Amino acid sequence: MHDAGRLGHSAAWELSSRVEPAVRDLVTFERRLARGSLCKSRSTRRENFAALDVPDRSCTIGITPNGNGRDTMSQHSPPASAALRVGILVDWRRSTRASAWPALLAKINRRIPVESINYPIADLIVAPHDDCDPAGLQAISGQEVLIVNWDAANGDPEFGAHLLLAWLRHRRPELLLWVRRGNVLIVESQATFGVPCQDAYDAAVGPSELPTSGLPDPSRPLGFRERLGSVCVRAASFPTSDGFENVDAQIRPRGGTQPAEMFPESATQLLTTELQDLDWGSMLYRGWFRRTSFGRRQLPWTTLVTTDASAGKRSTLEAARLGRGAIFATTMMLANTGQDRLVEAMLRCARGNVDHLPTPAAWTDTVRKYWKTGLSVVSGSAIGLIAGGLEDSHRTVGRILGPIGLSDPETMKSWLKIAFVPLGVALFELARRGMLRLRRSVLDYLGY
């Protein structure tokens, strides 16, 4: 009886081990069937996802020569009349800051056809694995414009911004290649407690490319209010065609939103009292990009928009033309302040339409590459020649070389001038590097 019981249990267990996987597969099949991943047409699924305001997670599986499946969501050049595909990188859903981009793009859609979709990158990263839900760049490489929503990459773990920050940093080389193919990257204002988030801009475009302003006094966190503003102006290099001519000379907020709208539902509980008291509706920019010396940047940045004269003409919008595409980085709130004309002009740069964007002059590139070397050689040589011609130098060197019979004054003068040139160059270069480090330390301490 016991043997029969054990045999019965064994048979039942074996049957269960065979049936359960089949049941799980059937359940998975039914779930996919219900959500349309197997039988719905692609157009119908796009409509459903658009209604839900979540990414269209359909994917195409191609067959490689060795028979393996491969994600083939590569970018194809659409016809000029096709709607411009815009992807918006936003917070995860559990606590999210509002995005005014869909409403702004709907307004722009009256003039140029645009279709947009939100990508909560943090959700895609932590979601269970699904072959039809790739969380990497492949899932959004079909977009022609990518927009980083305000503060979505400021590193705040409450909103999943730490994952988007890491994703941007890791995917930066691929993003740059994507831009060069004729696409546009827009990085909206990224800040932490009202101060521009340096890590966010470094992650998106590279370290030291866009140094940002900090607090006037690091010991006073509320000092960030001194660097908020509601008026910007077009810079001298601002383009004058392809939609940019429609942007007002003075840029101001147009019907800005308030904290209750920008931090809906549970996100409001994460907003500090000091930030709730701000007049978000009239706030156009939060801080600015610092001025940089030649040689620190690798990308061809050009200032398009600055603060007004009362704030010292500080850069708030930088553009870099890369290959057939462009990057726009700003400390301004674009969608929340209704900057539809400015955003439209940026969107028109997609599909390789970047010839009208300004680039640094050729002589600027040359100076940027070689000015440090030239300055060190010229200045060091001058210092060496002067030092080599001083009588004190002759006497000092004469005392050193006298015992070996090399103290002839005339011979020594000629050799000293030659020998002091490389010595002067080396000393000047060391002094220059030391001054740069000191300057950087002072600026970091002062918050500039």
N, C-alpha and C positions, 0 to 999 in steps of 0.2 A: 504493500500500500504506500509505504513511504517512497519507494522507488517510483511508483506510478505517479505519486504527487509531484516528486521532483521532476519527472519527465514532463508532466503536464505544465508545471511552472516554466520549465526550460522551453517548451514549445511555444507557450504564450509569450515569453520574453522575446524569443526569436521572431515570432510573428509581429510583435509590437515594434521591434527594432527595424523591421522592414516596412511596416505601414506608416509609422510616425514621420519619417522623412518624406514619404509620398504625400502625406496629409499637409505637412509644412509647405511642400512645393505647391500643392493645390491652393493653399491659403495665400501664398505669395502671388500665385498666378491670378487669383480672384481679386486681390488687392490692386495689382497692376492693371487688371482689366477694368476695375471700378474707377481708377484714377485716369484711365485712358492711355497708359503708357504702351499698350500693345495694339489696340484696335482703333483708337481715335486718329483722325487725320491730324497732320501737323498744324494746319490752320485753325482747326477747332480747339486744339490744345493751347495754342497761343492766345486765343480769346479767353479761355478759362483762366490761364495763368495771369493774363492782364487784369482780369476782374478781381483776382485774389491779390494782386500786387506783389507777387513773388516771382522769382526767376522761372522762365520756361526751362525745365530740366530735361527736355528731350535731348537725345544724342543719337548720333549715327555711328554704327559700328562697321568699320571697313575690314576687309580681309587682306592681310599682308601676304607677300609671296610665300612665307613659311606657314601661312594658315592661321596665324594668331589674330584675335580681334584687336582693333586699335581705334582709339578715339580720333575721329577725323573731322572734328569741328574746326577746320582751318578756315581762314578768312578768304572770301572771294570778293572781287571788286563788283559792287552792285551797279546797275545802270544809274545814270545821273538823275533820272526821275524818281528812283526808289526813295522811300523814306529813310532818313538818316537814323541809324541805330545808335542809341545812347544808353549806356549802362551807368547806374548810380550806385556807388559803394556806400552802404549805410550800416547803422548799428544792428546788432542782433535783436530779435523780436521780444525777448523777455523784458527788456527795458531799452527803449529806443528814443532818441531825439528826433523830432519831427523833421521831415524833408519837404521843403517847399518846391523842390525841383519839378515834380510832375505837373503842378499847377503852372509854373513858369514856362515849362516846355510846351504845355497845351496852348498857352498864349502865343508862343513862337510858332507853333504848328499852323497858325493861320497864315503865316508868311512863307515858311519853308516846311515841307513834310518831315515830321520827326516822330519816331516811336521810341519810348523809353521803358526801362525795366529796372527794378531795384535788385541789388545783389547784397544780401546780408552775409558778407564773407565769413564772419565769425560762426554763423549758423552752419554754413556749408562746410567749414573745417571740422566742427565737432559733431556733425550729423553722422548717423550710422552709414557705413560704406554702401554705396549703390552704384553699379556700373553705369547707370544713366544719370548719376548726380556727381560728376567730377567737380571737386572743389578747387582745383588749381586754375591757372590762367587759361587752360584750354576751354573752360566753360564760358569764358567771357571774351575770348579772342575774336569772336565774330562781331563784336561791337566796334563801331567806328569812332566813338567818343566815350571816354571814361571820366566820370566826375567823382571826386572824393568829397562826400557831403561834409558840411562843417563839423569839425571836431570828431569825425568818425575814425580818425587815425591818431588821436592825441594820447593813446595809451591807457585810457581809463578802463579798467577791467569791469566796472559796473555796467558798461555799455558794450563790452566786447571789442573795444577799440584797441586793446593790447594785441589781439589776434590780427586785426587788419594792419596794425603797425608792423608786426613781424612779417606778415604776408607781403607787404609792399617792399620791405627791406630785402626779403629773400628773392622776390620776383623782379627786382629793379632791372637787371640786365635784360630780361625778356620784355619788360614794359618798354624799355628804350628801343629795342628792336621793333616792337609793335608800333611805336610812334614813328619810327623811320619809314615804315611802310605806307605812311600817308594818313595816320590817325592822330587824334588829339587827346591829350591828357589835361584835365583841369583839376587843380588842387585848391579847393576853397579854404577859407580861413580855418586854421587848426590851432587851437589854444588850450591852455590849461589854467584855469582860474583867471581868465582874461589876458594871459600872457602868451604870445605866440610860442607854439611847441616846436622847438628846434628839431627834436627827434623825428617828428612827423615829416617835416620838409626834407631832412636828411634821408629818411627812408624812401621817399618818393623820387627824389632827383639826385641824391648823392651827398656825402659829407662836404661841408664847407662851400656848397654851391650857393645857398641862400641863407646866410647868417641873419638871425632875427633879433629884434630888440628884446630886452628883458625888463625887469623892474627898475625904476629909477633908484630905489633903495631896497636891496634884498631883504632887509629887516622889516619892511612895511609891505605886506602882501597886497593891501588895498591900493597901493600906489599904481596899480595897473590902470586905474581910472584916468590917470593923467595922460595915458596913451591911447585912449579911445577917441574916435572922431566921427563926424557925420558928413564931412565934405572932402571930396577928392577932386583932383583936376587932371586933365590929360597932359602927359609929358610931351616934350618937343618931338620925340621919336614915335609918337602915337600914329598908327596908320590912318590913311585918309581915303580908303576905298574898301570894297567888299564888305560893306556893312558897318565898318568902323566910323565912317563919316556921319552915321546917324546917332552916334553917342554924344551926349551933351558935353560941352566943355567943362562944366562943373557937374560932378556926379554926386547925387544925393539919394538918400533912401526914398523909396516910393511905396508907402503903405506897409511898413515893416510890421513884423509880428511880435507878440508879447510872450513872456515866459510860459504862461498857461498853454499857449499854442505850440511853443517850441519844445516844451518838455511835457508831453501828454501822459496821462494816467500815472503809472508807477514811477516814471522818470522824474516827475515833479518832486517826489520825496527825496530824490538824490541831489536836488538843487539847493545849495546853501542860501541862507537869508541874504547875504551880500549880493549874490548873483540875481536873486529874485527881485531885489530893489532896483536893478538897473533898468534903464529905459531901452529895452532891446529894439523897439520900433525905430528909434532914431540913431542907432549905432551902425555905422557903415563899415568901419574897420577897427581891428584890435591890434595895435602895434604896427610895426613895419619891418621891412628888410633893411639891414644895416648896409652902409657903404663898404665896399671891399676894395682892396688894392689889387693892382695887376698881378696875375699869376696864381690867384687862389681858386679861380673857377676853371672848370674844364668845359662847360657848356656855354654856348654863345648867348648869354642873357642880355636882354635889352629892357630898360624900364619903360613901361607904357603909361602907368598911372602913378601919381604921387599924392601925398597929403597937400593941403593948401599951404600958402605962404606962412600962415600963423603957426603951423606945426613943423616948419622947416623943410618943406618939399622932400619928404621921405618917401621912398618907394613902397607902394602897396600892391602893385601888379607887375610881375616880371614875365617875359615871354622868351622862349628859346626855340629857335627853328632847327629841327633835326631831320636831315634827309628830306622826305616829302611830308613830314608831319610837324607837330608843334606841341610844346608844353606851356601851359599857363599856370602860374602859381601866384596866389594872392593872399593877403591878410584881410581881405574884404569879405563881408557876408553878401553873396551875390543873389541867391534865390530868395532869401528871406527879405531882402530889401528891394526886390522887384527890378533887378537890373537886366531886363529882357533884351534891350538893344545891345548891351555889351556882350551878353552871353550869346546872342544870335550871331554877332560878328565872330566870336570864337568858334562857334559851330561851323560857320562857313569855311573855316580853315581845313576842315576834314576833306578826305579824298584827294589829298595832295595839293590843295589850293592854298599854298603858303608863300607864293612869290611876293605878295604885297607886304609881308611881315618884315620889319627892319632887322638887320643883323649888324653886329659890330663891324666897323670899317676894317679893311685888310691891314692897315698899318697898326690898328689896335691889336689884332691877333699876333703880329710880329713882335710888338712891344711886350705883349703879355707873355710870350714865350721866352724872350731873351733879355728883358730889362734887368733882371736880377744879376745875370752874368755880366752884362755890360757895365752896370753900375759898380760891381765889385772890381772888375778889371781896371776901369778908368780911375775910380777913386783910390783903389789900392796902389796903382802905379804912381799916381800923383803923390800919395803919401810916401811911398818908397823912394821916389826921386828926391823929394824934399828932405827926408830923413838921411838919405845917402850923401847929400851935399852939406850937411851941417858939420861944423868943425868939431863939435863935441863927439859926434859919431866917429870922426876920423881918429881923434885922440884915444877914445875908448877901444876901438878896434886895433889901433896901433899898439896899445899896451898888450893886447891879447896876442897879436901876431908877431910882435917884436922878437921874442925868443927864437922864432923859426925863420927870421930873416925876411919877413914879408911886410915891413913897415914903411916902404917907400911911399911918401905922401901922394905923388902924382898917380902912381899905379893904383894905389889903394882907393883914391877918389873914384876912378873909373869903375873899378870892380864893385865898390860899395853901392854905387847907383844902380848897377845891374842886379846885384844880389838883394837889394832892399825892395825891388819891385815885386817879386813873388811873395816876399815876406809881408809887404804892405797889403797885397791882395788877400792873403790868408787871414791876416789880422782884421781887415775890414769886413770880410765875410763872417767871421766869428762875431764881431761886434754887431753886425746887422741882424744876425739870427738871434742874438741875445736881446736886442731891442724889440724884435718882433714878439718874442715870448713875453717880454715885460709888458708890451702893449696889449697883447691878448689877455694876459692876466688882469690888467687894469680894467679893460673893457668888460670882461666877464664879471668882475667885482662890482662895477658900476651898473651892470645890467644893459649895456649897449651891445 
